């Protein structure tokens, strides 16, 4: 699991921030099997771009939902909470 201290805060609007993780962090803190499962699970999900790196930012609520749901390799509408 990615420690909260590694979560990335990016500016959003005038006074808000978005919390994201990068795919590099997923690779750093999870097994190769987890990374593959997460990639499949994320297919079609919306991401953002992390300023200064240009890399995809995975919204923290998606990453944490994947963890809560048992690191599945696909998601269904009935899984959303």
C-alpha positions in Angstrom: 0.0 0.0 0.0 1.3 3.4 -0.9 1.9 5.5 2.3 -0.2 8.6 2.6 3.1 10.6 2.9 3.7 9.7 -0.8 0.4 10.9 -2.0 0.7 13.8 -4.5 -1.2 17.0 -4.1 -1.8 19.0 -7.2 -3.5 22.4 -7.6 -7.1 22.4 -8.6 -8.9 25.7 -9.1 -8.1 28.7 -7.1 -7.8 27.3 -3.6 -8.2 23.5 -3.9 -6.0 20.5 -4.5 -6.5 17.1 -5.9 -4.8 14.1 -4.3 -3.4 11.5 -6.7 -0.8 8.8 -6.9 1.3 8.0 -9.9 1.6 4.6 -11.6 5.3 4.7 -10.6 4.2 4.7 -7.0 1.9 1.8 -7.7 4.9 -0.1 -9.1 7.1 0.9 -6.2 4.7 -0.4 -3.4 3.0 -3.3 -5.1 3.9 -6.6 -6.6 4.1 -7.1 -10.3 0.9 -9.1 -10.1 -0.8 -6.2 -8.3 0.5 -3.7 -10.9 -1.0 -5.8 -13.7 -4.3 -6.2 -11.9 -4.4 -2.5 -11.1 -3.7 -1.6 -14.8 -6.6 -3.8 -15.9 -8.9 -2.4 -13.2 -8.0 1.1 -14.2 -8.7 0.6 -17.9 -11.2 3.3 -19.0 -10.9 5.3 -15.8 -10.4 9.0 -15.9 -7.0 10.3 -14.7 -5.4 13.7 -14.5 -1.9 14.9 -15.4 0.6 15.6 -12.7 2.2 19.1 -13.3 5.9 19.2 -13.8 6.1 15.5 -14.7 3.4 15.1 -17.4 2.6 11.7 -16.0 -0.8 10.4 -15.3 -2.2 11.0 -11.8 -4.6 8.4 -10.5 -7.3 9.9 -8.3 -6.8 8.7 -4.8 -10.4 7.6 -4.4 -9.9 5.2 -7.3 -6.7 3.8 -5.8 -8.2 3.4 -2.3 -11.4 1.8 -3.8 -9.2 -0.8 -5.6 -7.5 -1.6 -2.3 -10.9 -1.8 -0.4 -12.3 -4.1 -3.1 -9.5 -6.6 -2.8 -7.2 -5.6 -5.6 -9.5 -6.9 -8.3 -8.5 -7.0 -12.0 -11.8 -5.5 -13.3 -14.5 -3.3 -11.9 -18.3 -3.3 -12.4 -20.8 -0.6 -11.9 -22.2 -2.4 -8.8 -18.7 -2.2 -7.2 -18.7 1.6 -7.1 -19.3 3.2 -3.7 
